[in-house]
Amino acid sequence: MAFSILDTPVNCLKLSSDYYKAIFHLAKYPGFETEEKLIFFLNNQSSEQPIHIAKRKAIEVLAQLNCKRAMPFIRVYLDSPDPYTVESTIWSLQELGCRDKAFVRKVSSLLCKPNQNHRFLIQALVKMEAKSEIHIIRDFFNNPIASQAAKGACIAAFSKLIGDKSCLDQLQDFLKSSNQNDRQSAVQDIIDSNSINLLPRVLEAPISPFFKCRAINSLFTEDLSPEKNQGINVLEFINRVLIDNPSQISNLYHYGSTTDVNYLINQLLNTDFAKSYGAIEILMTKDIRDLLPCLKKLWDKLTKDYGSIYFLTMLFRDIGKLEKHDQNKIKKFLFSCLGNNWPLFMKFRPSAIISLMMIDKAMCKDYIPNWLDEKNNPYWACRYAVLMSIEDSFNLDEIIEFSPIIQTLNRDSHRFVRAKALQIASKF
């Protein structure tokens, strides 16, 4: 069927996306015939949009199929006027093991072109360990029109390729950028440059905890001792990320205590986490009863948006002043955050567990074995959040009740969960 679609003239397609979908489907059927069909498609000289977009996918699929004989046919697209096609081409050639000098020089030469993804190009050069191109990267870094995200990639390249760490402090400023993508990119640059000393600044950045967890996960190896990690206690850092106290976040947007509550709650829906953090910091100082009318008015919107759900789980850590039926509604919402209707690695899952344990630890007791089961709860941050909450919410006698389960976690696949379980077990 896919072959038949690719043989269909573009003016006879049912949908303009048919070529793309056919090529996507072919990735599931590796073999000589598939490779031949994709290579033949790449040689199509038509510039029509459905073909152009599908070619980009064909380039990627040939790399996924590890079709090295396709490299000459892919390589010609390094000269494509479309920067997305060039990006796909570079990625695919790298996946296929292309590292020759001509390829490296071609990639570095693209830094002079204004319409290219410069950050991606620099990262590609680092991946190929292209020390020979460091002068090109430095010239680009010194260009005043270079974007902040691209400059961050340059800084990581200097550190990784030649051990030059003189510009690393600039990444701290990038973490406070008004542009959320630049803040997130700075975290990746800190990871790529192995700058564990900048981790405290990452924790203060107004970005999703997902990026902070990724930084901690990437920068700490099996040896978690502070002596091996510039004095940093990794478990304390993880605790801080998961609790995520907004007063400890660098505030880019300062809302006054008299700011309209309706406006603040609407900011929880903002795609820029910096604005949401500014709002939640003020909202958490308010009486939850005063917030309820506006929350109810926006409930459907708030509980369908990933970002606002996360901030709601933070807001609902103290609901004791609410009427019983409102408390029950909030508990139901928090449990729904842990349901199978959401992806298993959502950022709000650990926070929902923490909130549930804070507001009704007795009710949570029966759920703890399931929450600590890696098969049922594969996201390591969720299992860690359970252990952290056990330690914070229960006294020692109550913790000992969970000792058989906690002791089984020495076989958990994630080193942070094992370390937290060991820390708790040492109290028995």
Secondary structure, 3 states (H helix, E strand, C coil): CHHHHHCCCHHHCCCCCHHHHHHHHHCCCCCHHHHHHHHHHHCCCCCCHHHHHHHHHHHHHHHHCCCHHHHHHHHHHHHCCCHHHHHHHHHHHHHCCCCCHHHHHHHHHHHHCCCCCHHHHHHHHHHCCCHHHHHHHHHHHCCCCCCHHHHHHHHHHHHHHHCCCCCCCHHHHHCCCCCHHHHHHHHHHHHHCCCHHHHHHHHHCCCCHHHHHHHHHHHCCCCCCHHHCCCCCHHHHHHHHHHCCHHHCCCCCCCCCCCCHHHHHHHCCCCCHHHHHHHHHHHCCCCHHHHHHHHHHCHHHHCCCHHHHHHHHHHCCCCCCCCHHHHHHHHHHHHHCCCCCCCCCCCHHHHHHHHHHHHCHHHHHHHHHHHCCCCCCCCHHHHHHHHHHHHHHCCHHHHHHCHHHHHHHHHCCCHHHHHHHHHHHCCC
